[in-house]
Amino acid sequence: MIDREQATSIAASWAAPRGGVEVEIGLREFDQGWVAWPKPAQVGLGAARVVIDKETGELSQWPSIPVSTIIAQYPDRLAAQLRFPPMALRSLHRAGWKSGRRVPGAVDAWMAAHTDDLRLVPFSATARQVLEEFGGLTLDQLDESGTPLPGHRSLLFPHPACGPLTRAYLGFTEETGIPLFPVGTHGEGPSEVAVAPDGRTFLFHPTGEYHLGDTFDEALITLTTDRPALPLDPEGSVDLHRR
């Protein structure tokens, strides 16, 4: 457990400018940690405030927003860190995602605009949940410097840069009986991402059909990290011989 003295020391190391000049620290305790900031605010810092987690001592940077707002939002930040690994979370935050994000109006408008394309596929509760939380995001796989890697961009519906629906998943549904709904595109080719009612998520690429994850969260991790997509056999199961 991080106490006040330890939190002050961690915050002082963050706030001290080059040259080792001592900086006065403002500190406020809450249930999960300590909010800290330099007094007065120092020019050139990467963030205006930080939170030191009480359990781990981990330091997270925050913008210059009210301390009460940071305290209110911190539980969601913790939940997101448990939900996604750091590399995936970095891409999601870069795209503008945060816990509690919802865009139901944009999803409804997109559905209405693509009525003919979507009339043959059931709109499952899982698909709606995915689109309402992540719809419209641009997700990149990032290198260590935070630069997007070419060919690894995913656009989630409704996204203005997405072209017409390929409906490549319809043949797969016909062959396997697994009902799918399109939720985005991936890469530089006409590749489509589709989700089943049970959360299994697949990628349909000109080179083949791939399993991205048993849940959409797992699929997001595959799309934003170097975890490989797994090829499918004709029955829609992971082809163990091609892993």
Backbone hydrogen bonds, N-H to C=O, Kabsch-Sander energy under -0.5 kcal/mol:
donor,donor_aa,acceptor,acceptor_aa,energy
2,I,54,K,-2.5
3,D,1,M,-0.5
7,A,3,D,-2.6
8,T,4,R,-2.6
9,S,5,E,-1.9
10,I,6,Q,-2.4
11,A,7,A,-2.6
12,A,8,T,-2.4
13,S,9,S,-1.8
14,W,10,I,-1.5
15,A,11,A,-2.6
16,A,12,A,-2.0
20,G,17,P,-1.4
24,E,39,K,-0.6
26,G,37,W,-3.6
28,R,35,V,-2.5
30,F,33,G,-2.7
33,G,30,F,-0.7
34,W,52,I,-1.9
35,V,28,R,-3.0
36,A,50,V,-3.0
37,W,26,G,-1.8
39,K,24,E,-2.8
45,L,42,Q,-1.1
48,A,62,W,-0.8
49,R,62,W,-2.0
50,V,36,A,-2.4
51,V,60,S,-2.4
52,I,34,W,-2.8
53,D,51,V,-0.6
53,D,58,E,-2.8
54,K,32,Q,-2.9
57,G,53,D,-1.9
60,S,51,V,-2.2
62,W,49,R,-2.8
65,I,63,P,-2.1
69,T,66,P,-0.6
70,I,66,P,-1.9
71,I,67,V,-2.4
72,A,68,S,-1.8
73,Q,69,T,-2.1
74,Y,70,I,-1.8
76,D,73,Q,-0.6
77,R,73,Q,-1.7
78,L,74,Y,-2.4
79,A,75,P,-2.3
80,A,76,D,-2.4
81,Q,77,R,-1.9
82,L,78,L,-1.6
83,R,79,A,-1.7
84,F,80,A,-2.4
89,L,85,P,-2.6
90,R,86,P,-2.4
91,S,87,M,-1.5
92,L,88,A,-2.4
93,H,89,L,-2.8
94,R,90,R,-2.0
95,A,91,S,-1.6
96,G,92,L,-0.7
96,G,93,H,-0.9
97,W,92,L,-2.5
101,R,98,K,-2.0
103,V,132,E,-1.8
107,V,103,V,-1.7
108,D,104,P,-2.4
109,A,105,G,-2.1
110,W,106,A,-2.1
111,M,107,V,-2.6
112,A,108,D,-2.2
113,A,109,A,-1.8
114,H,110,W,-1.1
114,H,111,M,-0.6
115,T,112,A,-0.9
118,L,114,H,-2.0
119,R,115,T,-0.7
119,R,116,D,-0.6
121,V,118,L,-1.5
124,S,122,P,-1.2
128,R,124,S,-2.2
129,Q,125,A,-2.3
130,V,126,T,-2.5
131,L,127,A,-2.6
132,E,128,R,-2.8
133,E,129,Q,-1.7
134,F,130,V,-2.8
135,G,131,L,-2.0
136,G,156,L,-2.3
137,L,134,F,-1.7
139,L,137,L,-0.6
139,L,154,S,-3.0
141,Q,152,H,-0.7
142,L,140,D,-0.6
142,L,224,T,-0.6
143,D,147,T,-2.4
146,G,143,D,-2.0
149,L,141,Q,-3.0
152,H,149,L,-1.5
154,S,139,L,-3.1
155,L,185,T,-2.1
156,L,137,L,-2.2
156,L,154,S,-0.5
157,F,183,V,-1.6
162,C,159,H,-1.7
170,L,167,R,-1.4
172,F,168,A,-0.6
173,T,169,Y,-2.4
174,E,170,L,-2.3
175,E,171,G,-2.0
176,T,172,F,-2.5
177,G,173,T,-2.6
181,F,195,V,-1.7
183,V,193,V,-3.1
184,G,193,V,-1.3
185,T,155,L,-2.7
186,H,191,S,-1.8
187,G,153,R,-2.7
191,S,186,H,-0.6
191,S,189,G,-2.3
192,E,204,F,-1.9
193,V,184,G,-3.2
194,A,202,F,-2.4
195,V,181,F,-2.6
196,A,200,R,-3.0
199,G,196,A,-2.1
201,T,213,G,-2.6
202,F,194,A,-2.9
203,L,210,Y,-2.7
204,F,192,E,-2.8
205,H,203,L,-0.7
205,H,208,G,-2.7
208,G,205,H,-1.9
210,Y,203,L,-2.7
211,H,230,L,-3.8
212,L,201,T,-2.8
212,L,210,Y,-0.6
213,G,201,T,-1.2
219,A,215,T,-1.9
220,L,216,F,-2.4
221,I,217,D,-1.8
222,T,218,E,-2.1
223,L,219,A,-2.5
224,T,220,L,-1.7
225,T,221,I,-1.1
230,L,211,H,-2.3
232,L,209,E,-2.1
233,D,237,S,-3.2
236,G,233,D,-2.2
239,D,231,P,-2.6
240,L,238,V,-1.1
242,R,239,D,-1.9
243,R,240,L,-0.8
